[in-house]
C-alpha cells in the first residue's frame, strides 16, 4: 500500500509541477483529487505571498525586456529575497540582471546564481522538472516535513531550497534531496526560525 501511495504521490507531483510551469500555481493533485490535508499552510503571511508573486512578475518582466533573448531566466521570491537562476550570455548580462532585480520595488536582497553560458536544453529542463517533482513527493512521504514550507527549484541538476524553516528541517530536507538521482548540488537559501516559532506557526488560528 505504501509503495502504491508513493507512486500516486509522485505521479501527481509530476503533473502539478508541469502545470505550474504553465499556469504559475496549482494545488498538488493525486489520483485526480486535490490534496489539502497533506500540505501545511505557507509560513509567510498572505500579504507576503502576494507581494512575492508581484516581485517575481516585475523582476522577470524588467530583465526580459532589457536583455531579451540574452537570458533564460527564472525568478523566485520568498519574503522579498529574490533568487535569479538560469543562463545569460555574458558576465555583463549577469550583472545587469542583478541590478534590474535589485531596483524593483519591495525587493530586499538578490541572490544571483545565473550561469554564464548557453541556455539549457528542453531535455535538461524536463529532467529538472521531474527532479523537483520527486523532491516534493519525497518531502510529503517524509512525514516530518511540511512540503508547503519549502520552495523547490532545479536548474541543470542544481537544487535550490527556499523557505522559513528550522535548522532541523533544513538538514532533513537537504539530506532527502541528496538521495534523489540526478542532483548535482544543493543550494540552501533559507530563512531560519526556531522550533518555538515553528510551533507557534503550526497552531490553528483562534476564533475571535
N, C-alpha and C positions, 0 to 999 in steps of 0.2 A: 504493500500500500504506500509506504513512504517513497519507494522508487517511482511509483506511478505518479504520486503527487509532485515529486520533484520535476518529473518530465513535463507535467502540466504547467507548473510554475515557469519553467524555462521557456516553453513554447509561448506562453502568454507574455513573458517579459520580452522575448524577441519581437513579437507583434507590437507590443507597446512602444518599444524603442524605435521600430521602423516608422510607426505612425507619428511618434513625437518629432521625428526629424522632418516630417511634412507639415504637421499642424502646430508644433510648439509644445503642447502639453496635453497628455491624455492620461486617464487612470490606468492602472495595471489591470490587464484582462487575463483571466484564467478560465479556459473551457467555455468561453463566450459570456462569462459573468464578470461584472465589475467587482474588484476586490477592495473592500474598505476596512474590514476587520483586521487584516494583517499589516496594514500600514499605519504608522502613527502620524500625528499632525506635524507639519513642518515647524521647526523650533524658532523660526523667525516670526515676527508679528505679521499680521495680514498686510499692514501698511508697508513693511519692509519687502514683502514678497512682490507686491505691486510695483514698488519703487525699483526693485532689481529687474523686473521684466522691462520696465521703461528704459532703464540704463542699457540693458542688452540691445534693445532696438535702436536707441540713439547712437551708441558706440558703433554698432555694426553698420548702420547707415552712413555715419560720418567717415569711417575708414574706407568702406567700399566706394563711396562717392569720390574720395580723394585718390585712392590707389587703384581702383578698378580691377582689371584682370591681373594686376601685380600681386594680388593677395588671395589666398584661400583662408578664410577667417572663421573662427568660432569664438564667440564672446559669451562668457559665463560670469554672472554677477551674483555674489552672495554677501548680503549685508554691506553693500556698496563697495566691496572689494572685487575688482574686475580681473578675470583671468583671460588672457589672449592666447589662443593656440591656433595651430595651422601652419601655413608656409608663406613666406614672402620671397621676392626675388633678390633682395639685397639687404645689407645691414642698415642702409639709409631708410629703406622702406619699413624695416622693423622699428627703427627709432621714431619714424613719422607716425606709425600706427599707435605707438605708446603715447605720444604727445596728444594725438587726437582723442584717444580714450580718456586721458587724464583731464582734458579740457571740458569734458561733458559735465553737465550739472549733476550734482549729488554723488559723483564718483569720489570715493575716499582714497583709494590706492589702486595701483595697477600692477599685476604680476604678468610680465611679458615673456611668454615661453614660445613665441613664434620661432619657427625654424627657418633658416635661410636656405632656400633650395627650391626645386620644382614641386609643384602641388602634388599631393598624394593621389594615387590612382583610385579609381572606383572600387577596384578589388580590395585595396587596403582599407578604404573607408567602410566597406561592407564587413570586413573582418573586425574592424574596430567596433562597429555597431553590435555585432554578435558578442564580442568580449564584454562590452558594457552590460548587455542583457544577462550574460552569465553571472557577472558580478552581482547585479541586483537580485537575481534569483538566489544566489548563494547567501546574500545578506538576509533574505526572507527566511531561508532554510536554517540559518544560524540560530534563530530564536532569541538570542541575547543582543541583537542589534535591531534598531528601528530603521528600516530601509529609507523612509522618507526624511530621515535626519541627514542623509547624505546626498550630495550631487556628485554624480559619477560621469566622467568624460574620458574617452580613449582616443588618442591620436598616435598613429603609427606604432601601436603597441604600447605606448606610454599611457598609464592610467593616472588621471588626476582626481583627487578626492577633496571635496569641499564640504563644509558643514559646521554646525555648533555641536561639538562632541567632547566627551571626557577623554582623558589620556587612555583609560582602559578601552573605550570604544575605538579610539584612533588606532591603537595597537592591534586590536582584534580585527578591525576592518582591513588594515594593511596586511596582516597575516593571511587573511582569506584571499585577498587579491593576488598575493604571490603564489597561490596554489592554482590559479587559472592559467590554462595553456595560452601561449602567445603573448603574455605580458612581459615586457622587457624592462619596465621601470615603474615605480610608484612614486608619484609626487603628491605630497600632502599639503593642502592649503586650508588647514583647519583653524577655526576659532575655538579655543579651548574653554571649557566650562567645568565646574566642579561637580562631583557626584550629588552634592546638596542642591545645586542649581538644576541638575537633571531631574532630581526627584520632584522639585517644585514645578518644573515644566511638564512633568508627566501626570500631575494631578489634574483631574477634570475641573473645569471652571465651576465655581459655586453659583448656585442660583440666587439671584437677588430678589 
